[in-house]
Structures are given as structure tokens and as C-alpha cells.
Amino acid sequence: MYRTNNCGELNSGFVDQEVKLSGWVNKIRTKGFIIWIDLRDRYGITQLVFDKERTDASVFEAANKLGREFVIEVDGKVIKRKDFNK
């Protein structure tokens, strides 16, 4: 199976669940110790987060080599976004 969910359907009801997504890399931002990737499919966009504390070193290295419009498949746990307004 190449995905369990699409990018447009993930919401707070999926927190702590394991999912598999596939799509195109829409945007990448990096700060050295953390990488944010906006993954896009035909249904929406989901933000992927790779940080050195929670991500296996080989996965972090692979994420760091991705470019825009790369097609990828990822699996991982849905985490709640921190409230940036507080």
C-alpha cells in the first residue's frame, strides 16, 4: 500500500496515529537540526517535520537531500502542531 491517508484529510483526530502518505515535495525549510517539508497531493498539503532528536540519522540525511517536486512516500506518527499564538 502506498498510502493510508491523503494529505487533505489529516486533522487533530489523527494525533498519535501512524500514517503513510505519498505526494510531491512542495516546499522545504531547514534550520540545520530540523527540516520542514510541505508534502502535496491532489487533496491538500501536510507538513512533515524531521528533527535530529526524533528522526533516525539515515532518514534525516535522506530528507535533507530532497528537492522541490520530488515524489516521496513517508510513514510516521501524526503530532499536534504547537500553538504559535501563545
Secondary structure by P-SEA (a helix, b strand, c coil): ccccccccccccccccbbbbbbbcccbbbbcccbbbbbcccccbbbbbbbccccccaaaaaaaaaccccccbbbbbbbbbcccccc
